Amino acid sequence: AEAAAEIDALRKKLTRLGSVNMEALDELVRVEAEHGALKAQHEDLAAARKSLQDVIDAINGDSQKLFTETLAAVRGYFQELFRKVFGGGQADIILEDPSDVLESGIEITARPPGKELRSLSLLSGGEKTMTAIALLLAIFRNKPSPFCILDEVDAALDEANTQRLASVLREFLDRSQFIVITHKKRTMAAADRLWGVTMQESGISRILPMRFEDWPDDEHQAAAA
């Protein structure tokens, strides 16, 4: 009686299972093969991700080192050039977040002679110009190029600052040549060559070149006279 009851229970379970899928084994083989292929692709992607992350970490490390070294060099040049163009004072470049160099902001402070230390937004137009010029020249000194073009950078400067700027530019002539677009007489006087633009006829511009070395100085002119 017990065996019959167990047989009856098993038959009922078989009935509830429904019909048998004869292709189940083939489906299992197909799914296992697909799973193996996807697993191999996942492992390849994980390995590629790790390789890329290693490359990114190496680039970030090199970038941080290069940036830190460049910032230190530019900071020293900036402090030196600021004192030259202003005839004194102090300036500095400060990282806002030294713990994260690559994402940190940079703050520039300046104290012209006779004034308190302040941010750039509180400086006058001429002081901002001189500070920006000092910073640009500091970057340029760290990695100079054969040519540099300055367009009306002295427009907001007075005569004294214009003369100091011209003297600073001449210190770079051993490594670079400067093309300066200007209306300032003191800047022109510091140049070795001049190219003037004139319009003697309406609508027609002419370039008038001049090399100062082609003109004798006052002493030679007096001796020749």
Disulfide bonds with the S-S distance in Angstrom:
none
